[in-house]
Amino acid sequence: MFNNCKRMSTIASFLLVIALLAGCSGKSADTDTSQNEGSKASGKKKVEIALWLTPQWKGVFDATEPDADYDSFFKYAADKFAKQYDKYDAKVNVQVVAGDQRDELLNVNLNGGTPPDIFFESVFAMGDYAHRGALVPLNDIVDDAAKQDIDQGYWDNVTYGKDKEIYFYPFSHNPGTLAYNADMFRAAGLEKEIGGENEIKTWTLDEYNNILKTLKEKLPKNTYPMGLYALNNQGDTWNLAYLRSFGSTFFDNNGSIALDDDKGVKAAAWMKSIYDAGYTNPGAESVSSNDANAMFQNQQLAISFTNSILFNNAKADMKAGKSQKFDIRLANIPSESGNPLAFTYVVGASVFKTGDAVKTEVAKDFVKFFSSDPELVKASKNSVPVRSSVVKELKDQYPLFAAYDANAPNMFSFTGNVPGYSELRQVLYPELQAMYVGEKTPEQAVKDYQSKGNAVIQKARENSVIK
């Protein structure tokens, strides 16, 4: 009796599985039939593409929207695109990937021949894929209207090689500047050096040196004029800017490091001199950029590095009572010439080589669409717009946008778009550490950085498709 019951139970379970499979199969068939019928009805071929992004902002235009998530904007953009697209019946599948998993996932899929059609990310993080030949140029979807609306400095950040090939379509950016505590400036008698609330103040290097000296003399014990850090490769961009402060172009016309001259050595010597004079936090060799940022928010530093995201987060934390309130303002990185130094992290889309010409066509069309549609480009307000037209429209609501936009002509491309930049980041901070602890002179640190850095670039150049 028991065996018969067991047999009946097994047969019933088997039939249930068959029924479920049949149900799933039927649903899939219905879906496919519906899609095919829809495609036939429209008279257009159905094409599906994949778009990946790392978390950028929540919502279509604002994080306060109902059910706002990191994929909201691209789902909305994809729907709008499909409704007006006359070439194909296009569907965009959107996937959010964690920033720390980006390269692993991309490499696995590239090796397997299944990369995403589009990736939306900071250009700084994606440049090596252009050199590897994994991306397609986008010059054919960049028109004159876009070139006129987006400053050349942003295009310089996304253009590679002697053929001037554009591999990323700029959408927004995250500009890097200095931040300073205006309350500490006032307490030190430096009122005349304070810029407006919506201004990016520019100081000459002489003015800046005087600011540091005065702050050193007037600040309370255990507080310091300026933040310096060299623990790891994070925040390397500001150190790269300081090394340009005496006029060095950093890279030559061939894309090699050319820092070992009077201008580069003077800049390194200046960094060491302000450190030795106590104008910065002590122990820079063991301080990270995160440490420096925390010290600034705790009012242990009068001047530190920032970008638009860090700046807005700091103000939000103050408003929410998560950190001490103070008058935080922005300044450019100073230079000897008086011309300010500025850089930015451009964010935009790239298109991967998939071997499918139709998918590549659709991917390019979608990138151009969401990067230029008058409504969609307003989402760039979630960082900082690259388009002057968007800045003009939103400047009353976001007054700092105008200051960032006016600063665009002062930008330099901190990566130089050279091959192997991600590895090159590992070369700088050990040399700065050696300089700060006195193991190397500024001259020797610069010389060794240039030698080791150019070896990295040369090795990567041999494997680069970009010449």
C-alpha positions as a Markdown table, in Angstrom:
| # | Residue | x | y | z |
|---|---|---|---|---|
| 1 | Met | 0.0 | 0.0 | 0.0 |
| 2 | Phe | 2.8 | 2.4 | 0.9 |
| 3 | Asn | 4.7 | 1.6 | -2.3 |
| 4 | Asn | 1.5 | 2.2 | -4.4 |
| 5 | Cys | 1.0 | 5.6 | -2.6 |
| 6 | Lys | 4.6 | 6.5 | -3.2 |
| 7 | Arg | 4.3 | 5.6 | -6.8 |
| 8 | Met | 1.1 | 7.6 | -7.2 |
| 9 | Ser | 2.8 | 10.6 | -5.5 |
| 10 | Thr | 5.8 | 10.4 | -7.9 |
| 11 | Ile | 3.5 | 10.2 | -10.9 |
| 12 | Ala | 1.5 | 13.2 | -9.7 |
| 13 | Ser | 4.6 | 15.2 | -9.1 |
| 14 | Phe | 5.9 | 14.3 | -12.5 |
| 15 | Leu | 2.6 | 15.4 | -14.1 |
| 16 | Leu | 2.7 | 18.7 | -12.2 |
| 17 | Val | 6.2 | 19.4 | -13.5 |
| 18 | Ile | 5.1 | 18.7 | -17.0 |
| 19 | Ala | 2.1 | 21.0 | -16.6 |
| 20 | Leu | 4.3 | 23.8 | -15.2 |
| 21 | Leu | 6.8 | 23.4 | -18.0 |
| 22 | Ala | 4.0 | 23.4 | -20.6 |
| 23 | Gly | 2.6 | 26.5 | -18.9 |
| 24 | Cys | 5.9 | 28.3 | -19.0 |
| 25 | Ser | 6.5 | 27.2 | -22.6 |
| 26 | Gly | 3.1 | 28.4 | -23.6 |
| 27 | Lys | 3.6 | 31.7 | -21.9 |
| 28 | Ser | 7.0 | 32.1 | -23.7 |
| 29 | Ala | 5.4 | 31.2 | -27.0 |
| 30 | Asp | 2.5 | 33.6 | -26.4 |
| 31 | Thr | 5.1 | 36.3 | -25.6 |
| 32 | Asp | 7.2 | 35.6 | -28.7 |
| 33 | Thr | 4.0 | 35.5 | -30.8 |
| 34 | Ser | 2.9 | 38.8 | -29.4 |
| 35 | Gln | 6.3 | 40.3 | -30.0 |
| 36 | Asn | 6.4 | 39.0 | -33.5 |
| 37 | Glu | 2.9 | 40.2 | -34.2 |
| 38 | Gly | 3.8 | 43.6 | -32.8 |
| 39 | Ser | 6.9 | 43.7 | -35.0 |
| 40 | Lys | 4.9 | 42.7 | -38.0 |
| 41 | Ala | 2.2 | 45.3 | -37.2 |
| 42 | Ser | 4.8 | 48.0 | -37.0 |
| 43 | Gly | 6.6 | 46.8 | -40.1 |
| 44 | Lys | 9.9 | 47.1 | -38.4 |
| 45 | Lys | 12.5 | 44.5 | -37.4 |
| 46 | Lys | 12.7 | 44.0 | -33.6 |
| 47 | Val | 16.2 | 44.7 | -32.2 |
| 48 | Glu | 17.2 | 44.4 | -28.5 |
| 49 | Ile | 20.3 | 46.1 | -27.1 |
| 50 | Ala | 21.8 | 46.1 | -23.6 |
| 51 | Leu | 22.8 | 49.2 | -21.7 |
| 52 | Trp | 24.8 | 48.8 | -18.5 |
| 53 | Leu | 25.6 | 51.6 | -16.0 |
| 54 | Thr | 27.1 | 52.0 | -12.6 |
| 55 | Pro | 24.9 | 53.8 | -10.1 |
| 56 | Gln | 24.8 | 57.5 | -11.1 |
| 57 | Trp | 21.6 | 59.1 | -9.8 |
| 58 | Lys | 18.2 | 57.9 | -8.8 |
| 59 | Gly | 15.0 | 58.8 | -10.6 |
| 60 | Val | 14.4 | 60.1 | -14.1 |
| 61 | Phe | 15.2 | 63.7 | -13.2 |
| 62 | Asp | 15.2 | 63.7 | -9.4 |
| 63 | Ala | 15.6 | 61.2 | -6.5 |
| 64 | Thr | 12.4 | 62.4 | -4.9 |
| 65 | Glu | 10.3 | 60.8 | -7.7 |
| 66 | Pro | 8.1 | 57.9 | -6.7 |
| 67 | Asp | 10.0 | 54.5 | -7.0 |
| 68 | Ala | 13.1 | 56.4 | -8.0 |
| 69 | Asp | 16.0 | 54.0 | -8.8 |
| 70 | Tyr | 19.3 | 54.1 | -10.6 |
| 71 | Asp | 17.8 | 52.6 | -13.8 |
| 72 | Ser | 14.8 | 55.0 | -13.9 |
| 73 | Phe | 16.3 | 57.5 | -16.3 |
| 74 | Phe | 17.4 | 55.0 | -18.9 |
| 75 | Lys | 14.1 | 53.1 | -18.8 |
| 76 | Tyr | 12.2 | 56.3 | -19.4 |
| 77 | Ala | 14.7 | 57.3 | -22.1 |
| 78 | Ala | 14.4 | 53.9 | -23.8 |
| 79 | Asp | 10.6 | 54.1 | -23.8 |
| 80 | Lys | 10.7 | 57.6 | -25.3 |
| 81 | Phe | 13.3 | 56.5 | -27.9 |
| 82 | Ala | 11.3 | 53.5 | -29.0 |
| 83 | Lys | 8.1 | 55.5 | -29.6 |
| 84 | Gln | 9.8 | 57.9 | -32.0 |
| 85 | Tyr | 12.4 | 55.5 | -33.6 |
| 86 | Asp | 11.5 | 54.8 | -37.2 |
| 87 | Lys | 14.3 | 52.4 | -38.2 |
| 88 | Tyr | 13.6 | 49.4 | -36.0 |
| 89 | Asp | 11.3 | 48.1 | -33.3 |
| 90 | Ala | 13.9 | 48.8 | -30.6 |
| 91 | Lys | 14.0 | 47.6 | -27.0 |
| 92 | Val | 16.7 | 48.7 | -24.6 |
| 93 | Asn | 17.4 | 46.3 | -21.6 |
| 94 | Val | 18.9 | 48.3 | -18.7 |
| 95 | Gln | 21.2 | 46.8 | -16.1 |
| 96 | Val | 22.8 | 48.5 | -13.1 |
| 97 | Val | 26.2 | 47.0 | -12.1 |
| 98 | Ala | 28.2 | 47.9 | -9.0 |
| 99 | Gly | 31.2 | 50.1 | -9.6 |
| 100 | Asp | 33.6 | 47.6 | -8.0 |
| 101 | Gln | 32.3 | 44.8 | -10.2 |
| 102 | Arg | 32.4 | 46.8 | -13.5 |
| 103 | Asp | 35.7 | 45.7 | -14.8 |
| 104 | Glu | 35.3 | 42.0 | -13.8 |
| 105 | Leu | 31.9 | 41.8 | -15.5 |
| 106 | Leu | 33.1 | 43.6 | -18.6 |
| 107 | Asn | 36.2 | 41.5 | -19.0 |
| 108 | Val | 34.2 | 38.2 | -18.5 |
| 109 | Asn | 31.7 | 39.3 | -21.1 |
| 110 | Leu | 34.3 | 40.7 | -23.5 |
| 111 | Asn | 36.2 | 37.4 | -23.3 |
| 112 | Gly | 32.9 | 35.6 | -24.0 |
| 113 | Gly | 32.0 | 37.8 | -26.9 |
| 114 | Thr | 28.9 | 39.2 | -25.1 |
| 115 | Pro | 29.7 | 42.8 | -24.1 |
| 116 | Pro | 26.9 | 45.2 | -23.5 |
| 117 | Asp | 26.0 | 47.4 | -26.4 |
| 118 | Ile | 26.3 | 50.6 | -24.3 |
| 119 | Phe | 28.0 | 51.5 | -21.1 |
| 120 | Phe | 27.2 | 54.7 | -19.2 |
| 121 | Glu | 30.0 | 55.7 | -16.8 |
| 122 | Ser | 32.8 | 58.1 | -16.0 |
| 123 | Val | 35.1 | 58.4 | -18.9 |
| 124 | Phe | 38.1 | 58.3 | -16.5 |
| 125 | Ala | 37.2 | 54.7 | -15.6 |
| 126 | Met | 36.6 | 53.5 | -19.2 |
| 127 | Gly | 39.6 | 54.9 | -21.2 |
| 128 | Asp | 41.5 | 51.6 | -21.3 |
| 129 | Tyr | 38.7 | 49.9 | -23.2 |
| 130 | Ala | 39.1 | 52.4 | -26.0 |
| 131 | His | 42.8 | 51.5 | -26.2 |
| 132 | Arg | 42.0 | 47.8 | -26.2 |
| 133 | Gly | 39.9 | 48.2 | -29.3 |
| 134 | Ala | 36.7 | 47.3 | -27.5 |
| 135 | Leu | 34.8 | 50.5 | -28.3 |
| 136 | Val | 33.6 | 52.0 | -31.6 |
| 137 | Pro | 34.2 | 55.7 | -32.4 |
| 138 | Leu | 31.2 | 58.0 | -32.1 |
| 139 | Asn | 32.3 | 60.8 | -34.4 |
| 140 | Asp | 29.4 | 60.1 | -36.9 |
| 141 | Ile | 26.7 | 60.8 | -34.3 |
| 142 | Val | 28.3 | 64.1 | -33.0 |
| 143 | Asp | 26.9 | 67.0 | -35.0 |
| 144 | Asp | 27.9 | 70.7 | -35.1 |
| 145 | Ala | 25.1 | 71.6 | -32.7 |
| 146 | Ala | 26.5 | 69.4 | -30.0 |
| 147 | Lys | 30.0 | 70.7 | -30.6 |
| 148 | Gln | 28.8 | 74.3 | -30.2 |
| 149 | Asp | 26.7 | 73.5 | -27.1 |
| 150 | Ile | 29.4 | 71.4 | -25.3 |
| 151 | Asp | 32.7 | 73.2 | -24.6 |
| 152 | Gln | 35.9 | 71.9 | -26.3 |
| 153 | Gly | 37.4 | 71.0 | -23.0 |
| 154 | Tyr | 34.8 | 68.2 | -22.5 |
| 155 | Trp | 35.4 | 66.9 | -26.0 |
| 156 | Asp | 39.2 | 66.8 | -25.3 |
| 157 | Asn | 38.4 | 64.4 | -22.4 |
| 158 | Val | 36.7 | 62.0 | -24.7 |
| 159 | Thr | 38.9 | 62.2 | -27.9 |
| 160 | Tyr | 41.8 | 59.8 | -28.5 |
| 161 | Gly | 44.7 | 59.5 | -30.9 |
| 162 | Lys | 46.0 | 61.4 | -33.8 |
| 163 | Asp | 42.8 | 60.6 | -35.7 |
| 164 | Lys | 40.8 | 62.5 | -33.1 |
| 165 | Glu | 38.3 | 59.7 | -32.5 |
| 166 | Ile | 35.5 | 60.4 | -30.0 |
| 167 | Tyr | 34.8 | 57.3 | -27.9 |
| 168 | Phe | 32.4 | 58.8 | -25.4 |
| 169 | Tyr | 29.4 | 61.1 | -25.7 |
| 170 | Pro | 29.6 | 63.7 | -22.9 |
| 171 | Phe | 26.4 | 63.9 | -20.9 |
| 172 | Ser | 27.4 | 65.4 | -17.5 |
| 173 | His | 30.5 | 66.0 | -15.5 |
| 174 | Asn | 31.9 | 66.1 | -12.0 |
| 175 | Pro | 34.3 | 69.1 | -11.8 |
| 176 | Gly | 37.2 | 69.0 | -9.4 |
| 177 | Thr | 38.2 | 72.2 | -7.4 |
| 178 | Leu | 39.4 | 73.2 | -4.0 |
| 179 | Ala | 37.0 | 73.8 | -1.1 |
| 180 | Tyr | 37.7 | 76.2 | 1.7 |
| 181 | Asn | 36.2 | 77.2 | 5.0 |
| 182 | Ala | 35.3 | 80.8 | 4.7 |
| 183 | Asp | 34.7 | 81.1 | 8.5 |
| 184 | Met | 38.3 | 80.1 | 9.2 |
| 185 | Phe | 39.5 | 82.6 | 6.6 |
| 186 | Arg | 37.5 | 85.3 | 8.4 |
| 187 | Ala | 39.0 | 84.3 | 11.7 |
| 188 | Ala | 42.5 | 84.6 | 10.2 |
| 189 | Gly | 41.8 | 88.1 | 8.7 |
| 190 | Leu | 41.6 | 86.8 | 5.1 |
| 191 | Glu | 38.2 | 88.4 | 4.2 |
| 192 | Lys | 39.5 | 89.8 | 1.0 |
| 193 | Glu | 40.4 | 86.4 | -0.3 |
| 194 | Ile | 36.9 | 85.0 | 0.1 |
| 195 | Gly | 34.9 | 84.6 | -3.1 |
| 196 | Gly | 31.1 | 84.7 | -3.5 |
| 197 | Glu | 28.8 | 81.9 | -2.5 |
| 198 | Asn | 28.3 | 81.0 | -6.1 |
| 199 | Glu | 31.8 | 81.8 | -7.3 |
| 200 | Ile | 34.8 | 79.6 | -7.9 |
| 201 | Lys | 37.5 | 81.9 | -6.5 |
| 202 | Thr | 40.8 | 82.2 | -8.4 |
| 203 | Trp | 44.0 | 83.0 | -6.5 |
| 204 | Thr | 47.5 | 83.4 | -8.0 |
| 205 | Leu | 50.1 | 81.1 | -6.5 |
| 206 | Asp | 51.6 | 84.1 | -4.6 |
| 207 | Glu | 48.2 | 84.9 | -3.1 |
| 208 | Tyr | 47.8 | 81.2 | -2.2 |
| 209 | Asn | 51.1 | 81.0 | -0.5 |
| 210 | Asn | 50.2 | 84.1 | 1.6 |
| 211 | Ile | 46.9 | 82.5 | 2.5 |
| 212 | Leu | 48.6 | 79.4 | 3.7 |
| 213 | Lys | 51.2 | 81.4 | 5.7 |
| 214 | Thr | 48.5 | 83.5 | 7.3 |
| 215 | Leu | 46.4 | 80.5 | 8.2 |
| 216 | Lys | 49.4 | 78.7 | 9.7 |
| 217 | Glu | 50.0 | 81.7 | 11.9 |
| 218 | Lys | 46.4 | 82.3 | 12.9 |
| 219 | Leu | 44.7 | 78.9 | 13.1 |
| 220 | Pro | 44.1 | 77.1 | 16.4 |
| 221 | Lys | 46.4 | 74.3 | 17.5 |
| 222 | Asn | 45.8 | 70.9 | 15.7 |
| 223 | Thr | 44.2 | 72.6 | 12.7 |
| 224 | Tyr | 46.1 | 73.1 | 9.4 |
| 225 | Pro | 45.8 | 75.3 | 6.3 |
| 226 | Met | 45.6 | 72.7 | 3.6 |
| 227 | Gly | 45.2 | 69.0 | 3.0 |
| 228 | Leu | 47.8 | 66.8 | 1.4 |
| 229 | Tyr | 47.7 | 63.0 | 1.0 |
| 230 | Ala | 49.7 | 60.3 | -0.7 |
| 231 | Leu | 48.6 | 57.0 | 0.9 |
| 232 | Asn | 47.2 | 55.4 | -2.3 |
| 233 | Asn | 46.1 | 56.1 | -5.8 |
| 234 | Gln | 42.7 | 57.7 | -4.8 |
| 235 | Gly | 42.4 | 61.4 | -5.3 |
| 236 | Asp | 45.4 | 61.4 | -7.5 |
| 237 | Thr | 43.9 | 64.1 | -9.8 |
| 238 | Trp | 44.5 | 67.0 | -7.4 |
| 239 | Asn | 48.2 | 65.9 | -7.0 |
| 240 | Leu | 48.4 | 65.8 | -10.8 |
| 241 | Ala | 47.0 | 69.4 | -10.8 |
| 242 | Tyr | 49.5 | 70.6 | -8.3 |
| 243 | Leu | 52.3 | 69.2 | -10.4 |
| 244 | Arg | 51.1 | 71.5 | -13.2 |
| 245 | Ser | 51.0 | 74.6 | -11.1 |
| 246 | Phe | 54.2 | 76.1 | -12.6 |
| 247 | Gly | 53.2 | 75.6 | -16.2 |
| 248 | Ser | 54.1 | 72.0 | -16.9 |
| 249 | Thr | 51.9 | 70.4 | -19.6 |
| 250 | Phe | 52.7 | 67.0 | -18.0 |
| 251 | Phe | 52.4 | 65.1 | -21.2 |
| 252 | Asp | 54.2 | 65.8 | -24.5 |
| 253 | Asn | 52.7 | 65.7 | -27.9 |
| 254 | Asn | 53.4 | 62.0 | -28.2 |
| 255 | Gly | 51.5 | 61.2 | -25.0 |
| 256 | Ser | 54.5 | 60.5 | -22.8 |
| 257 | Ile | 55.1 | 62.1 | -19.4 |
| 258 | Ala | 57.3 | 65.2 | -19.7 |
| 259 | Leu | 57.5 | 66.4 | -16.1 |
| 260 | Asp | 61.2 | 66.2 | -15.6 |
| 261 | Asp | 62.0 | 69.8 | -16.5 |
| 262 | Asp | 62.2 | 73.1 | -14.5 |
| 263 | Lys | 58.4 | 73.5 | -14.4 |
| 264 | Gly | 57.7 | 70.0 | -13.1 |
| 265 | Val | 60.5 | 70.0 | -10.6 |
| 266 | Lys | 59.5 | 73.5 | -9.3 |
| 267 | Ala | 56.0 | 72.2 | -8.7 |
| 268 | Ala | 57.2 | 69.1 | -6.8 |
| 269 | Ala | 59.6 | 71.3 | -4.8 |
| 270 | Trp | 56.7 | 73.6 | -4.0 |
| 271 | Met | 54.6 | 70.7 | -2.7 |
| 272 | Lys | 57.5 | 69.6 | -0.5 |
| 273 | Ser | 58.1 | 73.2 | 0.7 |
| 274 | Ile | 54.5 | 73.8 | 2.0 |
| 275 | Tyr | 54.6 | 70.4 | 3.6 |
| 276 | Asp | 57.9 | 71.1 | 5.4 |
| 277 | Ala | 56.6 | 74.5 | 6.5 |
| 278 | Gly | 53.6 | 73.0 | 8.3 |
| 279 | Tyr | 51.1 | 74.5 | 5.9 |
| 280 | Thr | 49.5 | 71.1 | 5.5 |
| 281 | Asn | 48.4 | 68.2 | 7.7 |
| 282 | Pro | 51.4 | 66.2 | 8.9 |
| 283 | Gly | 52.0 | 62.6 | 7.7 |
| 284 | Ala | 50.8 | 63.1 | 4.2 |
| 285 | Glu | 52.5 | 59.8 | 3.2 |
| 286 | Ser | 50.0 | 57.9 | 5.3 |
| 287 | Val | 46.9 | 60.1 | 4.8 |
| 288 | Ser | 44.3 | 59.1 | 2.2 |
| 289 | Ser | 42.0 | 61.5 | 0.3 |
| 290 | Asn | 39.1 | 60.1 | 2.4 |
| 291 | Asp | 41.1 | 61.1 | 5.6 |
| 292 | Ala | 41.7 | 64.6 | 4.2 |
| 293 | Asn | 38.0 | 65.0 | 3.3 |
| 294 | Ala | 37.0 | 63.9 | 6.8 |
| 295 | Met | 39.5 | 66.4 | 8.4 |
| 296 | Phe | 38.0 | 69.2 | 6.3 |
| 297 | Gln | 34.5 | 68.4 | 7.3 |
| 298 | Asn | 35.6 | 68.3 | 11.0 |
| 299 | Gln | 37.2 | 71.7 | 10.5 |
| 300 | Gln | 40.7 | 70.5 | 11.0 |
| 301 | Leu | 41.6 | 71.8 | 7.6 |
| 302 | Ala | 40.9 | 75.2 | 6.1 |
| 303 | Ile | 41.4 | 74.1 | 2.5 |
| 304 | Ser | 40.9 | 70.8 | 0.9 |
| 305 | Phe | 40.0 | 69.1 | -2.4 |
| 306 | Thr | 36.5 | 68.6 | -3.6 |
| 307 | Asn | 34.3 | 67.8 | -6.5 |
| 308 | Ser | 30.7 | 68.7 | -7.2 |
| 309 | Ile | 29.4 | 65.5 | -5.6 |
| 310 | Leu | 31.5 | 65.8 | -2.5 |
| 311 | Phe | 30.6 | 69.5 | -2.2 |
| 312 | Asn | 26.9 | 68.9 | -2.5 |
| 313 | Asn | 27.1 | 65.9 | 0.0 |
| 314 | Ala | 29.0 | 68.1 | 2.5 |
| 315 | Lys | 26.3 | 70.8 | 2.3 |
| 316 | Ala | 23.6 | 68.2 | 2.6 |
| 317 | Asp | 25.2 | 66.6 | 5.7 |
| 318 | Met | 25.4 | 70.0 | 7.3 |
| 319 | Lys | 21.8 | 70.7 | 6.6 |
| 320 | Ala | 20.8 | 67.3 | 8.0 |
| 321 | Gly | 22.8 | 67.8 | 11.1 |
| 322 | Lys | 25.2 | 65.0 | 10.3 |
| 323 | Ser | 28.3 | 67.3 | 10.4 |
| 324 | Gln | 29.3 | 70.6 | 11.8 |
| 325 | Lys | 28.0 | 73.7 | 9.9 |
| 326 | Phe | 30.4 | 76.1 | 8.4 |
| 327 | Asp | 30.6 | 78.4 | 5.4 |
| 328 | Ile | 32.0 | 76.2 | 2.6 |
| 329 | Arg | 33.0 | 77.7 | -0.7 |
| 330 | Leu | 34.9 | 76.9 | -3.9 |
| 331 | Ala | 38.2 | 77.9 | -5.4 |
| 332 | Asn | 40.3 | 76.9 | -8.4 |
| 333 | Ile | 43.7 | 75.2 | -8.0 |
| 334 | Pro | 46.2 | 78.1 | -8.2 |
| 335 | Ser | 49.1 | 78.4 | -10.7 |
| 336 | Glu | 52.1 | 80.6 | -10.9 |
| 337 | Ser | 50.7 | 82.3 | -14.1 |
| 338 | Gly | 47.5 | 83.2 | -12.3 |
| 339 | Asn | 45.5 | 81.2 | -14.9 |
| 340 | Pro | 43.4 | 78.8 | -12.9 |
| 341 | Leu | 43.8 | 75.0 | -13.2 |
| 342 | Ala | 40.6 | 73.0 | -13.6 |
| 343 | Phe | 39.7 | 69.4 | -14.4 |
| 344 | Thr | 36.7 | 67.3 | -14.5 |
| 345 | Tyr | 35.4 | 63.7 | -14.6 |
| 346 | Val | 33.2 | 63.6 | -17.7 |
| 347 | Val | 30.3 | 61.1 | -17.6 |
| 348 | Gly | 28.8 | 59.7 | -20.8 |
| 349 | Ala | 28.1 | 56.7 | -22.9 |
| 350 | Ser | 30.4 | 54.4 | -24.9 |
| 351 | Val | 29.4 | 51.8 | -27.5 |
| 352 | Phe | 31.1 | 48.4 | -27.4 |
| 353 | Lys | 32.0 | 46.4 | -30.4 |
| 354 | Thr | 29.6 | 43.4 | -30.5 |
| 355 | Gly | 30.1 | 42.3 | -34.1 |
| 356 | Asp | 26.4 | 43.0 | -34.8 |
| 357 | Ala | 26.1 | 46.0 | -37.2 |
| 358 | Val | 22.4 | 46.5 | -36.6 |
| 359 | Lys | 22.7 | 46.5 | -32.8 |
| 360 | Thr | 25.7 | 48.9 | -33.1 |
| 361 | Glu | 23.5 | 51.2 | -35.3 |
| 362 | Val | 20.7 | 51.2 | -32.8 |
| 363 | Ala | 23.1 | 51.7 | -29.9 |
| 364 | Lys | 24.6 | 54.7 | -31.5 |
| 365 | Asp | 21.2 | 56.1 | -32.3 |
| 366 | Phe | 20.1 | 55.7 | -28.7 |
| 367 | Val | 23.2 | 57.3 | -27.3 |
| 368 | Lys | 22.7 | 60.3 | -29.6 |
| 369 | Phe | 19.1 | 60.5 | -28.6 |
| 370 | Phe | 19.4 | 60.6 | -24.9 |
| 371 | Ser | 22.5 | 62.7 | -25.0 |
| 372 | Ser | 20.9 | 65.4 | -27.1 |
| 373 | Asp | 17.1 | 65.2 | -26.5 |
| 374 | Pro | 16.0 | 68.6 | -25.1 |
| 375 | Glu | 14.1 | 67.0 | -22.2 |
| 376 | Leu | 16.4 | 64.2 | -21.3 |
| 377 | Val | 19.6 | 66.3 | -21.2 |
| 378 | Lys | 18.1 | 68.1 | -18.2 |
| 379 | Ala | 18.8 | 65.0 | -16.1 |
| 380 | Ser | 22.4 | 66.1 | -16.2 |
| 381 | Lys | 21.5 | 68.5 | -13.4 |
| 382 | Asn | 22.0 | 65.5 | -11.1 |
| 383 | Ser | 25.7 | 66.2 | -11.4 |
| 384 | Val | 26.7 | 69.2 | -13.6 |
| 385 | Pro | 25.6 | 69.7 | -17.2 |
| 386 | Val | 28.1 | 69.8 | -20.0 |
| 387 | Arg | 25.7 | 71.6 | -22.3 |
| 388 | Ser | 25.7 | 75.4 | -22.0 |
| 389 | Ser | 22.1 | 75.5 | -23.1 |
| 390 | Val | 21.1 | 73.4 | -20.0 |
| 391 | Val | 23.2 | 75.6 | -17.8 |
| 392 | Lys | 21.5 | 78.7 | -19.1 |
| 393 | Glu | 18.1 | 77.2 | -18.6 |
| 394 | Leu | 18.8 | 76.0 | -15.0 |
| 395 | Lys | 21.3 | 78.6 | -13.7 |
| 396 | Asp | 18.7 | 80.4 | -11.6 |
| 397 | Gln | 17.8 | 77.2 | -9.8 |
| 398 | Tyr | 21.5 | 76.0 | -9.7 |
| 399 | Pro | 23.7 | 79.1 | -9.7 |
| 400 | Leu | 27.0 | 77.2 | -9.4 |
| 401 | Phe | 26.3 | 75.6 | -12.8 |
| 402 | Ala | 27.1 | 78.9 | -14.4 |
| 403 | Ala | 30.4 | 79.1 | -12.5 |
| 404 | Tyr | 31.4 | 75.6 | -13.5 |
| 405 | Asp | 30.5 | 76.3 | -17.2 |
| 406 | Ala | 32.5 | 79.5 | -17.2 |
| 407 | Asn | 35.4 | 77.5 | -15.8 |
| 408 | Ala | 35.4 | 75.0 | -18.7 |
| 409 | Pro | 38.0 | 76.7 | -20.8 |
| 410 | Asn | 40.5 | 76.3 | -17.9 |
| 411 | Met | 40.2 | 72.5 | -18.0 |
| 412 | Phe | 43.0 | 70.1 | -18.7 |
| 413 | Ser | 42.6 | 66.4 | -19.4 |
| 414 | Phe | 44.3 | 64.8 | -16.4 |
| 415 | Thr | 44.6 | 61.4 | -18.0 |
| 416 | Gly | 46.0 | 62.7 | -21.2 |
| 417 | Asn | 43.9 | 59.8 | -22.6 |
| 418 | Val | 47.1 | 57.9 | -22.6 |
| 419 | Pro | 47.1 | 54.1 | -22.7 |
| 420 | Gly | 47.6 | 52.3 | -19.3 |
| 421 | Tyr | 46.3 | 55.2 | -17.2 |
| 422 | Ser | 44.7 | 52.9 | -14.6 |
| 423 | Glu | 48.2 | 51.3 | -14.0 |
| 424 | Leu | 49.9 | 54.7 | -14.2 |
| 425 | Arg | 47.9 | 55.7 | -11.1 |
| 426 | Gln | 49.9 | 53.2 | -9.1 |
| 427 | Val | 53.2 | 54.9 | -10.0 |
| 428 | Leu | 52.6 | 58.4 | -8.6 |
| 429 | Tyr | 51.9 | 58.0 | -4.9 |
| 430 | Pro | 55.0 | 56.0 | -4.0 |
| 431 | Glu | 57.2 | 58.7 | -5.4 |
| 432 | Leu | 55.2 | 61.4 | -3.5 |
| 433 | Gln | 55.6 | 59.3 | -0.3 |
| 434 | Ala | 59.3 | 59.1 | -0.8 |
| 435 | Met | 59.5 | 62.8 | -1.3 |
| 436 | Tyr | 57.5 | 63.7 | 1.8 |
| 437 | Val | 59.5 | 61.4 | 4.1 |
| 438 | Gly | 62.8 | 62.7 | 2.7 |
| 439 | Glu | 63.9 | 59.5 | 1.0 |
| 440 | Lys | 64.0 | 61.3 | -2.3 |
| 441 | Thr | 64.5 | 64.9 | -3.4 |
| 442 | Pro | 61.7 | 66.5 | -5.5 |
| 443 | Glu | 64.0 | 66.3 | -8.5 |
| 444 | Gln | 64.6 | 62.5 | -8.0 |
| 445 | Ala | 61.0 | 61.8 | -7.3 |
| 446 | Val | 59.9 | 63.5 | -10.5 |
| 447 | Lys | 62.6 | 61.8 | -12.5 |
| 448 | Asp | 61.7 | 58.4 | -11.2 |
| 449 | Tyr | 58.0 | 58.9 | -11.7 |
| 450 | Gln | 58.6 | 60.0 | -15.3 |
| 451 | Ser | 60.8 | 57.0 | -16.0 |
| 452 | Lys | 58.5 | 54.4 | -14.4 |
| 453 | Gly | 55.4 | 56.1 | -15.8 |
| 454 | Asn | 56.6 | 56.2 | -19.3 |
| 455 | Ala | 57.5 | 52.5 | -19.1 |
| 456 | Val | 53.9 | 51.8 | -18.2 |
| 457 | Ile | 52.6 | 53.9 | -21.0 |
| 458 | Gln | 55.0 | 52.4 | -23.6 |
| 459 | Lys | 54.0 | 48.9 | -22.6 |
| 460 | Ala | 50.3 | 49.7 | -22.9 |
| 461 | Arg | 50.9 | 51.6 | -26.1 |
| 462 | Glu | 52.2 | 48.5 | -27.8 |
| 463 | Asn | 48.9 | 46.8 | -27.1 |
| 464 | Ser | 46.8 | 49.8 | -28.0 |
| 465 | Val | 44.8 | 50.1 | -31.2 |
| 466 | Ile | 44.9 | 53.9 | -31.0 |
| 467 | Lys | 47.9 | 55.7 | -32.5 |
